[in-house]
Structure formats: C-alpha cells, structure tokens
Amino acid sequence: MPRDFKSFAEQNKKVIDENKDKASEYQEIINKYKDMDQNSLMANLFQEANRLKREGKLDTSTLNNLKQTLSPFLNAEQKNMLDELLIAINNT
C-alpha cells in the first residue's frame, strides 16, 4: 500500500498502462453496437449467447451471477426486462 501520493500515482499509472488494451477493446465493442436499433441488438445478443452456450461458456449459473451483479443498479422495470432476457436466453 503506497504511503505517499507520488507512490500512489505511480502505482495507478502502472495499472492504467497495463489496461490500455482492454480500454481499447471496450471502445471497439461500444462502437460496434452504439448505432444498432433494439431489434439488431437483441438479435446479436441471442446469437452471442448461443455461441457461448455451444462453447460451454454460458450456463444458468453464469446468468444468475449476472442477474445478481446487475440487479442492485436497476429499477423495477429494468429488473423485469433483465429477467425476461435471461429467461429467453436460458430457453434458446
């Protein structure tokens, strides 16, 4: 744990530098989806979910963890939509 601001700043700069690739990757993902309408986004979501299921990377446990992680940040309407999406993904 850094004891002074200079050490703290150096440590954080290192973390930021180590994660620049991820930031770039996230920006590419945002750019890919930012102009899509809801139907296109949903089609992509289900296509990606099916691919991940086939690869064994998406299961009920993973979806439940996603729900638990996101739920505290959502209002009631958003929680209902998330529930519907997860049920649909689970059933595809």
TAJOSUL-V669950 format. One record per run of one state. SS is the DSSP state (~ for helix, > for strand, _ for the rest). FROM is the first residue (numbers start at 0). LEN is the number of residues. Records with the same first field share a line. If there is no record, write none. Layout:
SS = FROM-LEN, FROM-LEN
//
This chain:
_ = 0-4, 18-1, 33-4, 54-5, 71-4, 90-2
~ = 4-14, 19-14, 37-17, 59-12, 75-15
//
